[in-house]
C-alpha cells in the first residue's frame, strides 16, 4: 500500500519527501525495521520512539511518522503529525484492510472479570457454531487455534495484524479484553467496536493512572467513543456502573443482582458444585462458583442477547461451560483431602470476592490458608490493603513473591506487612520463595483444610530482575501434592 493512501483522512503538520511510495510493513519498534518499512515514532512510558529514528533509517525505513521533525539528514520521507500513538492505530487499521469492520468486535473492560467474561463469550458463541476470535490475558484464539498472549491488549499494529488473521480465518465475532493501559495509550485506536461490556471497577493500576478518578475516567472513555450503532453493557450494582455509560451514544443495557436492571439475576444456591441462578425468571444451574461469577455470567448473558442469541439457547449453552484457566481452579490432595484453589486475584476487591466465596463453603473445622504476594513496579498503595483483606478472611497467611520485576521481593513484603493488624501478626509467615511458600501451606494444613494460592493464576512465569523464569502455580501445587502424598 502506498504511503499517500495510508495518510488519507489523516491531519498532517508537515511532510518531507515523496508519499508516492509503497509501504511493505509498519512498526513502532526500530528492531523490526526492514526495507520498505514505515517506522512510527511513539512516545512510550519508558522510551521515546523519536530517539530511534536514526537507527530505523539505517535499518532501511522508507518513511518515518513522527511528532517532531527528525534531526537526521536523510532522503527518507517523513511525516509530522500531532499524536503518533493515535495515528499508529488508524494507519495499522488501514494497512491491514480495516478488519474490525468485517466482524463484530466486543470489548470487555473493568478491574476484575475481564478474562472470564471474554473467554465465556468466546466459548458460548463457538459452541453455538460461530467461528470466533479471542484476545485475552490468558491466550489469543483464532477459531480453535491458540496463540500465546503477551499483553492483555496487544499494541495497535500487532492487534490489527491479529484481527486481520481472524478475518481471513472467517471469524464473525471477536471478544477481547480492553485494559485501561490500552485505552490510555490508544492501542485500540482504529477499531470499530460492535459493543462493550463493563464488569466493575476497584483499586488497581494507580501506579500508572496516579488517581482512582483518572482510572475511572480512562475506563469511561472507552464507552464514550462507542458508536450509536453499538451496545454498551454495564453492571448496575457497581457504584460507577451507570457513570460508565452516562455519555455513551451506544444502546445502554444494564445487568444486576441487587438493583433494577434490564437483565436481573438472583442467586438461589452457591456451592462447590456451582451456582443456581434465576436469570430473567429462568432458573439455571451453572458450573462456575461464587457470587462474582454470577455477575460474570450475567454480563455474558446480556452481551449475548445484544448480539442476537436467543435467551434459552444462551442460558442452556452457558450452563455447560467452565471459565478461564487459573480462575478459581480447584485441586485436591487425595490423601488429606486438602482443597487448593488457584486464582488470579491480585487486587483487594478480587481477593475479598474469592475469600468470601471460600468462607461460604467452609465447614466450622476447616482452616483457610492464603498464599499471596504483590507484583513489583506496580501500584504500591494496594499492597497493605491486600494484606489486610487476606488477614481478615484467612486463618493463616503466607506472603511470598509474585512477579517482583525490578523491585526487591523483601521490600514488597515489607509494604504488605504494613497492612497486617497487630492482632493478626500470629497468623503471618513470610516466605520469599513461592514454591516453598506453597509447600509450607500444604505441610501445615490438616485434613479437609482449604488453601488459596492467589495472584498469578494462569501465568507460567515469575519475572525477577527483568528476567522471566518458568513458574506455574498450578503445576507447583500438583507436584507438591504428589510428593507429599507418597
N, C-alpha and C positions, 0 to 999 in steps of 0.2 A: 504494500500500500504506500502511496506517495505521501510525503510529509504535508503537502498542502491539503490533501484530503483529510488527514487526521486533524488538521487545525481548523477545519470548517466549523463555524459557530463558536470558536474559542477567541476570547478577547486577548489580544497581544499588546505589549508595551513597545517592543522593538523587535526587529528581525534583521539578521545579517546573513547574507549568502542566499543561495537558491533553495526554495522549498519544493522545487520540482524534482525531488529525489526520492528514490524508493527506500522505504524503511523495512528492513527484514526482521528486526526484533526490537523490543523496547525493554528497558530495565532501569531500576533505581540503584543497582549495585554495580559499581565500576568493575568488580571482579568478573562479572558476567558479560562484559562488553566484547563484541567481536565486530568484524567488518559488517557494515550496514545497520549498526545499532543506533537507535535514538536513546541517549542517556538523559535521564531526568534527575536533576539535582534537587533532592528533597531535604529539608531541614528536619532531622530527627531529634529525639530527646537526648541522645548522646553524641551523635555525629551529624555533621552538616555535609550533604552531598556536594555542595559547591567546592569543598576542599579537594574533591576527587575528579574535578572536570579535566584537569591536565592528564591525569592517569587514564581517564576514559578516552580521551582523544588519542593518546599514544597507543591505546589498545585497538583503535580502529573505529571509534564512534563517528558516524557520518553526520550526526546532528546532536545538539545539546539543548535541552529545555531548562531554563534557569530563572531565578528571581533577580539575580544581579548579573550585569554584563561580565563575561569571563575576562580575566586579565591575560589569558593565554593568547599569544599571536598564532593564529591558525586559519587555514582555509575552511575548516569545519563550520557548517552552518549552525547558528544558534538563534533561539527564540526566547525572548524575555516575557514572562507573564507575572501576574500578581501573586499567585499561590500555586506552586508546583504540586503540592500534596493533593489539592482538589483536582487539578488538571490531569494528574497521573491516572486517576481512576477513570476519568472521562475518555482520555486517549486510549487507555487499555481496553475499555468497553468498545470503542470504535475499532481498534486494531483487531480485536477478536470477533467482530461482527455482531455486537450488541446481543450476546447470548441470553441475558436475563429477560429480553423482550419475547423470547420464544418459549419460555417456561414460566410456571407460577412459582416465584421465589418468595418464601416466607421467612422472615427474620424473627428470631426469638431472643429477647433481651431481658435483663433482670440480674439480681445478685445471685440468687440460688435457683436451681431447677432448669437452667437453660439446656444443659446436656440431655437431661431426661425428657424434657418436652420435645426437643428437636428429634431425638432418637425414636421416641414413641410415634411421632408424626411420620417419620420415615418408615418405621415398621408397619404402621397402620395402613398407609397408602400402598406400600409394597405388597402387603397381604391382600389388599383389595384388587391387585392386578396392575397397578401403575408402575412404570419404571421411574425410579426416584433417585435424587442425589441427596447426600447428607454432608454437611460441613460442620464438624463439631470438635470439641476439645479432645475427645477420645480417638476419633478416627474420621476420615472422609470416605464417602462411598459414592461410586458411580455405578448405578444399578446395584448389583450384588458384589461388585469388586471393591475390596477395602484398600485404602491408601493411607499410609501413616500421616498423622496430623502433627504439625509442629507449632501451630498457633490456634487459639480459639477461632479467630478470624484471620485468614491469610492477608498478606499485603495486597494492594489493589491489582497489581499485574498478575501475581500468582492466582488471585481469586478469579479474575476474568478468564485466565487460561483454563482454570479448573471448570468454570461454568461452561466454557466452550466445549470441553471434553464431554461434559454432561449432556449438552445439547446434541452433540454428534452421536452420543450413545442412545439417544431417543428419550431422554428424561423429560417428563412432563411437569414434575414438581421437584423443587429443591427446598430442603429445610435446613436452615443454617443458624448457628449461634452468632449473635452480634454483640461483641464485647464493648464496654464503654471506651476502651482504648481505641478500638477500631472506628468507633463513631467519631471520637475526638480527632483522630489522625486522618480522617477522611478516607479510610480504606474501602468504605462502601460507596464512595462517590462513583457515579456512573451506573449504579444498579437500579433496576426498576423492580420494586417490591410489590407483590400482589397482596401482601398482608404482613402484619406484625403482631407479635404476642409479648405481653409483659407479664412476668411471673411475680416479682416482688423486689423491693429494694431495701437493703440493710447496710450496715457498716462494712465497707470494703474499699480498697484502692485509693485511700486518702493520701498515700504516698505520692500518687500521680495527680489526682484531682485537687489535692490540698484541703478542700472543704466538702462536707456532705452535700451542701446546697449545689456546688458545682457538679458533683457526681450525678445528682438528680437531674440537673439541667441538661447534661450531656445525654442521659438516657431519654429524656423527654424529647430532645431534638430529633431523635430517630423517628418518632411518631409525627412530629411537626412536619417532616418532609415526605410523608407518605402521600400518595395521590388521592384524589377524590374517588377514584375507581377501586382503591384498595380497601381492606378492612383492618381494624385495629382491635385486638382482643386484650382485655386487661382485667386484673384481679381487683374486684371492688372491695374486698376485705382489707387490702393493703392501704395504709394511710395515704399513700400517694398514687393509688391506682387510678383515680379519676383525674388527678392533676396531670398524669402522663398523657391523657387523651384530650385535655381541655382545648388545645389549639390544633388538633389534627383535622385535616379535611376528610380523612378516611371515615368509613362507616364504623361507628363505635359499638362494641359488643363487650358486655361485662359478664364475668362468672364469679360466683361466691359460695361460701358455705354458711356465712353468718348474716349477710345483708341482702337486700333486694337486688336482683340481677337478671339479665336475660336468660342465663343458664344457672340454675340453682342446684346445689348438691347438699346432701346430708349424710353424715357418717352413721351407719346403722351398727356396724361392728368393725373393730380394728384389732386384728390379732396377727400372730406369726404365720397364719395361713393366708392372710391377705386382708383386703378391705371389702366390706359390704356397704355399698353406697346406694342412695336414692338420688338419681340424676334426672331432673325434669320429670319426676313422678314415675321413673322406671327403676326397679331395684336390680342391681347388678353386682356380682362378686368379681373382684379384680385380684390379680396375683401380687400386685405391689403392696407394700406395707407402709403404714404411717400416715398421719394426717397431712404431712407435707406432700405426700404423693397423691392425696385426694385432690389437692389444688393442682398438681401437675396433670392429673387425669382430666380434670375439668377444663383446663387450658387447652389440652389436646382435643377434647371433645368439641369445645366451642370453635376452635380453628377448623376442625374437620367439617363441621356443619357449614361454616362460612365458605368452605371450598367446595361445597356441593354434595358431600357424603350424606346418605340417608341416616337418620337417627339410630334405627335398630341395627343397621349394618355397622355403624361406627362403634356402638357400645358392645355389640357381640364380638367384634374383632379385638377391640381394646381389652376385653376381659381375658383374652388368651395370651396377652403379651407380657413379657418381662421388660424391665427398664434397662438402663445403660450399665455397662460394666463398672465395678467399683463404686456403685451407688447402693448402699445398704446391702452389700453382698455378704451372705451368711455362710459360715463354715463351722463344722462341729468336730470336736475331739471325740473319737469313737469310744474311748475307754472312760474318760472322766465326764464325757458329755458336756464339755465346756463349749458354749456358743461364742464364736468370734465373728464380729461384724466389721467389715472393712468399708469405709465410706470416705468420700472426697471432702467432707465437711471441713472448711478452713476459714470460716467466719464465725463470730459469736452466735449469730442467729441460726446458722446451719447446724452448729454443734448443739444448740438448745433444742432444735427440732428433732435431731436424731436421738439425743439422750432422753428427751421427753417421751419419744416413741418407745424406746427400750424400757423405760420405767413403767409404761402401761402394761408391758408383758411380764415383767419380772415377778417372781414369786417372793414372798417375805424373806426366805432364807438365801436368796440369790444375791451375790455381791456384784457390783459393776466396777470394772477396772477400765479406765480410759488411757490409751497411749496416743499422745499427740504432740505436735510441735508447731512452729510458725516459720514461714518462709523468710529467707533473708532478702535484703534490698526491696522490701515491700512495706506496706503500711504498718509502722511500729505501734501506732496508737491502739490497734486491736489486740495486741499481744496480752496485756493484763486482763482485758475484757474476756478473751477466750479462756484464759486460765481461771477466771472467776466462775464462768459458766460451767466448766468441767468440774471444778471442785464442788460446786453447789449440787451437782447431779450425779456424782460418782462416789463410790466408797473408797476407791484407791485411784490415784492419778500418777502416771509416769510421763514426764515431759522429756522429749527427745528431739533429735534433729529432724527437720523436714527437708527442705532444699535451702541450706544456709547461703548458697551462692557465694558472694564475696565477703559475707559477714562471719564473725567468729561465732560458732554454734553456742558456745558457753554464754556469750553476751546476749544472744537471743533468749536463751533460757532465763537469764537474769531479768530481762524485760518482762517475761511471762510471770516470773515469781512475784513481781510487784502486785499482781492481781490476786494472790493467794491470801485469803483471810487468815488471821493468826490461829483461829480455831481449827483450820483445815491443814495446817502445816504437817500434822502427823500422817496425813493421807499421802503426802507427796514424796516421790522418788525421782531424782534427776538421773537419767542415763543417756549420755550423748549418742552412743552407738544405737541406731534404730533397730538393727537386728537383735542386739542384746536386750533392748527395751521390750520387744515383742516376746522374746524367750522368757524374760523375767515375769511378764504378765501371765504367761501360761503356767510357769512354775509355781507362782504364788496363788493362783486360782484354785478353788476347790471344785468338787463335782457340781455340775449344773450352773456354775457361775457364768457371767457374761463379760466379754471383753470387746471394747470398741477400739479399733485401730483407725484413727482419723487423720485426714489431711492430704493424703496422696491418692487414695482410691485406685484408679486405673493406671496411674503413672508407673513406668518401668525404669525409673532412673532417680538418682539423687545428684543434685548439682552442688559440688563443693569446690570453692576457689576457681570458679569458671569452668570446671571440668565435669561432664556428665558421666557418672558411674552407674552401672546397671544395679537397680534395686526395685523389687516388686513386693509390695506389702502382702499381696495375696499368696504369692509363691513362698515368701518367707514364713507366713503363718502355716501354710500346708507342710513345709519342710520341718518346722519345729514340732508340729503336731505329730508327724510321723516319727521323728527322733525320740520324742518324749513318751510316745505310746509303746515303744519297743521294750 
